[in-house]
Amino acid sequence: MVAMTCTSAILYNPSTTPKQIKLEMDDNNKDALIASLQRRIKKLDGENKELREQLKVAYAEVYKKICGKTVPSFLQLKSQIVEEQERVRILIKDSL
């Protein structure tokens, strides 16, 4: 006898009811649909991440065109703040 898959064995088994066959087919369809949707979600998440990165680059380009310079980094801003604080300390010390 030829080996049958689990699904085909159910389909050709005379003791199974049509309702059991339909339930088995529905479960297989659900599993396939879930797997397909999970692959689609993963693909869309990747595309979304890539588009967000492209948007960041585009915003930086717009900022450069408007301001004529690059966006300052946190470290640059921090060093400017520290320099300004030191300048204020010196002014206060000199005024006393």
C-alpha positions in Angstrom: 0.0 0.0 0.0 1.2 3.5 -0.8 2.0 5.7 2.3 -0.4 8.5 2.8 0.0 11.8 4.6 -1.9 12.4 7.8 -4.5 14.5 6.0 -5.1 12.1 3.2 -5.4 9.2 5.6 -8.2 11.1 7.3 -9.9 11.9 4.0 -10.0 8.3 2.9 -10.8 6.7 6.3 -14.4 5.5 6.1 -14.9 6.0 9.8 -14.3 9.7 9.8 -17.3 12.0 9.4 -17.5 15.0 7.0 -17.4 17.3 10.0 -14.1 15.8 11.2 -12.7 16.2 7.7 -13.8 19.9 7.6 -12.3 20.6 11.1 -9.0 19.0 10.0 -8.9 21.1 6.8 -9.9 24.3 8.8 -7.1 23.7 11.3 -4.5 23.3 8.5 -5.8 26.4 6.8 -5.6 28.4 10.0 -2.1 27.3 10.6 -1.0 28.2 7.1 -2.8 31.6 7.3 -1.1 32.4 10.7 2.3 31.4 9.3 1.7 33.6 6.2 0.6 36.6 8.3 3.6 36.2 10.6 5.9 36.3 7.6 4.1 39.3 6.3 4.3 41.1 9.6 8.1 40.4 9.8 8.6 41.7 6.3 6.5 44.9 7.0 8.4 45.5 10.2 11.7 45.4 8.3 10.3 47.8 5.7 9.0 50.1 8.4 12.4 50.2 10.1 14.1 51.0 6.8 11.7 53.7 6.0 12.1 55.3 9.5 15.9 55.4 8.9 15.4 57.0 5.5 13.1 59.6 7.1 15.7 60.5 9.7 18.3 61.1 6.9 15.8 63.1 4.9 15.0 65.3 8.0 18.7 65.9 8.5 19.1 67.0 4.9 16.2 69.4 5.2 17.7 70.8 8.5 21.0 71.3 6.7 19.4 73.1 3.8 17.4 75.4 6.2 20.2 76.1 8.7 23.2 75.6 6.5 24.9 73.3 8.9 24.7 69.8 10.4 22.6 68.9 13.3 24.6 69.3 16.5 25.2 66.2 18.5 24.5 65.8 22.2 28.2 65.9 23.0 28.7 69.1 21.1 25.7 70.7 22.9 27.0 69.4 26.3 30.5 70.9 25.7 28.9 74.2 24.7 26.9 74.2 27.9 29.9 73.4 30.0 31.9 76.2 28.4 29.1 78.7 29.0 28.8 77.6 32.6 32.6 78.1 33.1 32.3 81.5 31.5 29.5 82.5 33.9 31.5 81.2 36.9 34.5 83.4 35.9 32.3 86.5 35.4 30.7 85.9 38.8 34.1 85.3 40.5 35.5 88.5 38.8 32.5 90.6 40.0 33.0 89.6 43.6 
